[in-house]
Amino acid sequence: MQTEYDVIIVGGGLAGLTLAGLLGHQGLECVVIEAGEKIDRVDSVPDDPRALAITHASRNILASFHAWQCLPQDRLACFRGMQVWDENGSGAIAFDSTELGRPTLGYIVEQAVLQTSLEQAVRSLSGISVLHNSRPCDIQWQDDHVSVILDKGENISAHLLVAADGVQSACRAMAGINYRVHDYRQRAVVCVTRTALPHGEIARQRFLTDGPLAFLPMYPDHQCGIVWSTRPAHAEALLKMTEREFNQALQAAFEHTLGEVKESERRSCFPLRRAEAEYYCRERFALIGDAAHSVHPLAGQGANLGLLDAASLAQLILEAGVKGRDIGGRRVLRSYERWRKGENRIVMMTMEGFKYVFENQSSPVPMLRNRALNFANSFIPLKHTIMRYAMGLSGDLPVAAK
Ligand SMILES: Cc1cc2nc3c(=O)[nH]c(=O)nc-3n(C[C@H](O)[C@H](O)[C@H](O)COP(=O)(O)OP(=O)(O)OC[C@H]3O[C@@H](n4cnc5c(N)ncnc54)[C@H](O)[C@@H]3O)c2cc1C
């Protein structure tokens, strides 16, 4: 087994595999250390019913190393419109991609399908190795390299170690970086449903008193991925219901917008939190994706931010390589931290604002909220600014995202 690499990436989720793909495509030698099992085919993906909203920026990043092209077309949907409304009042806003001269606002794909296709694309690159069923148990920082000792005893080293091992990042803990967590005391109940009426490629979200309920259009036309954020006790009750009870609760909470909910598949539940690492780097070490930050899924941005982290870091590493600089040096890592921390904070604060405004039922907030929604719906420049952000077309984007 090879023991020296340019970059070691711990975590073969969306963020880690994207970084590996971007670097491997440019000829760098990387190893991805992944705790989970190897999955060979898209039709054998694990039972994760999460459907993700993917921005144009993320599509561009994935297409830049041909991972987007690996996605099975019958598991990829697009949405050309979005409707958001409030349970308490008449406030509503609707977006249509044609307003910005685009055929789509974004894409919907199951998390597990995206991850499996991504891994297939990454494994086809000659400089990339993916080690499954493997975890780091010790990290040793040296002046000119970093060494990682794996649980099966191998010792590997590189110029840079990147932790993409998710919210519970063990590498972040080994690097002594604090992760500030705010528990929303909400759970997201997630599943795939079939409805009587077609979704018509519209993503819909209704803000209920306990949290938002989203129906994300999937392929084919009567299938949606739902994300129902709610109080933990209510989430527990939803999980315990029979399928018939759950379908009825779902269609009532969604005001029968897509008619009868005819079927729903297995339900899963995720705790919701906002979190951010105090630092995104230390010597020869960087954090990307959920290992660096976690956001509420109400605007479907978590994975998109992770892909932007990966593309930004890859760009800085590759630029340093071309200039003959140390790719794990302080200059690269501090630039990455400044860039992505600033961009991620804007999204996190915006999410926080939305969440506060939509869940606050104290007078006069609901009345003002409804007026603000209707105002934003009719004030075209503001509406287009919101759309550009949601589509991933705004902000300080890495080249691969453009
Ligand atoms: C209900 C819900 C809905 C969401 N909807 C959206 C959406 O619509 N759009 C969007 O952009 N985002 C969405 N997200 C967020 C998105 O799912 C995450 O942000 C994204 O999956 C994070 O990817 P990651 O690669 O950073 O981390 P992860 O997906 O957590 O991957 C981490 C990887 O590291 C591995 N690992 C962990 N520990 C170790 C270790 N010690 N050693 C080796 N490997 C390890 C894990 O096995 C895993 O493969 C949603 C999240 C939730 C909960």
The ligand as a MOL file (V3000), in Angstrom:
LIG
                    3D

  0  0  0     0  0            999 V3000
M  V30 BEGIN CTAB
M  V30 COUNTS 53 58 0 0 0
M  V30 BEGIN ATOM
M  V30 1 C -33.1340 16.2950 6.9650 0
M  V30 2 C -32.0000 16.9060 6.1920 0
M  V30 3 C -32.2300 17.4500 4.9530 0
M  V30 4 C -31.1740 18.0410 4.2500 0
M  V30 5 N -31.4340 18.6180 3.0410 0
M  V30 6 C -30.4400 19.2170 2.3780 0
M  V30 7 C -30.6720 19.8220 1.1020 0
M  V30 8 O -31.7820 19.8290 0.5760 0
M  V30 9 N -29.6210 20.4140 0.4600 0
M  V30 10 C -28.3820 20.4560 1.0140 0
M  V30 11 O -27.4720 21.0300 0.4020 0
M  V30 12 N -28.1260 19.8770 2.2100 0
M  V30 13 C -29.1070 19.2600 2.9040 0
M  V30 14 N -28.8530 18.6610 4.1000 0
M  V30 15 C -27.4810 18.6880 4.6470 0
M  V30 16 C -26.5830 17.5880 4.0630 0
M  V30 17 O -27.1910 16.3350 4.1890 0
M  V30 18 C -25.2350 17.6170 4.7830 0
M  V30 19 O -24.7870 18.9340 4.9010 0
M  V30 20 C -24.1780 16.8130 4.0170 0
M  V30 21 O -24.5460 15.4710 3.8960 0
M  V30 22 C -22.8340 16.8830 4.7340 0
M  V30 23 O -21.8780 16.1940 3.9700 0
M  V30 24 P -20.4240 15.9190 4.5740 0
M  V30 25 O -19.6970 15.1630 3.5370 0
M  V30 26 O -19.8340 17.1840 5.0950 0
M  V30 27 O -20.7000 15.0300 5.8680 0
M  V30 28 P -21.3620 13.5860 5.9820 0
M  V30 29 O -22.3970 13.3740 4.9580 0
M  V30 30 O -21.7430 13.4310 7.4160 0
M  V30 31 O -20.1620 12.5900 5.6380 0
M  V30 32 C -19.1510 12.3050 6.5700 0
M  V30 33 C -18.4990 10.9840 6.1650 0
M  V30 34 O -17.4190 10.7480 7.0610 0
M  V30 35 C -17.4720 9.4010 7.4910 0
M  V30 36 N -16.8520 9.3610 8.8220 0
M  V30 37 C -17.3540 9.8210 9.9890 0
M  V30 38 N -16.4460 9.6420 10.9660 0
M  V30 39 C -15.3600 9.0630 10.4040 0
M  V30 40 C -14.0900 8.6530 10.8970 0
M  V30 41 N -13.7450 8.8040 12.1990 0
M  V30 42 N -13.2070 8.1070 10.0350 0
M  V30 43 C -13.5290 7.9580 8.7170 0
M  V30 44 N -14.7150 8.3470 8.1950 0
M  V30 45 C -15.6070 8.8830 9.0310 0
M  V30 46 C -18.9400 9.0290 7.4990 0
M  V30 47 O -19.1190 7.6280 7.3660 0
M  V30 48 C -19.4500 9.7890 6.2810 0
M  V30 49 O -19.3470 9.0280 5.0980 0
M  V30 50 C -29.8770 18.0650 4.8140 0
M  V30 51 C -29.6480 17.5020 6.0730 0
M  V30 52 C -30.6980 16.9260 6.7570 0
M  V30 53 C -30.4290 16.3200 8.1150 0
M  V30 END ATOM
M  V30 BEGIN BOND
M  V30 1 1 1 2
M  V30 2 1 2 3
M  V30 3 2 2 52
M  V30 4 2 3 4
M  V30 5 1 4 5
M  V30 6 1 4 50
M  V30 7 2 5 6
M  V30 8 1 6 7
M  V30 9 1 6 13
M  V30 10 2 7 8
M  V30 11 1 7 9
M  V30 12 1 9 10
M  V30 13 2 10 11
M  V30 14 1 10 12
M  V30 15 2 12 13
M  V30 16 1 13 14
M  V30 17 1 14 15
M  V30 18 1 14 50
M  V30 19 1 15 16
M  V30 20 1 16 17
M  V30 21 1 16 18
M  V30 22 1 18 19
M  V30 23 1 18 20
M  V30 24 1 20 21
M  V30 25 1 20 22
M  V30 26 1 22 23
M  V30 27 1 23 24
M  V30 28 2 24 25
M  V30 29 1 24 26
M  V30 30 1 24 27
M  V30 31 1 27 28
M  V30 32 2 28 29
M  V30 33 1 28 30
M  V30 34 1 28 31
M  V30 35 1 31 32
M  V30 36 1 32 33
M  V30 37 1 33 34
M  V30 38 1 33 48
M  V30 39 1 34 35
M  V30 40 1 35 36
M  V30 41 1 35 46
M  V30 42 1 36 37
M  V30 43 1 36 45
M  V30 44 2 37 38
M  V30 45 1 38 39
M  V30 46 1 39 40
M  V30 47 2 39 45
M  V30 48 1 40 41
M  V30 49 2 40 42
M  V30 50 1 42 43
M  V30 51 2 43 44
M  V30 52 1 44 45
M  V30 53 1 46 47
M  V30 54 1 46 48
M  V30 55 1 48 49
M  V30 56 2 50 51
M  V30 57 1 51 52
M  V30 58 1 52 53
M  V30 END BOND
M  V30 END CTAB
M  END
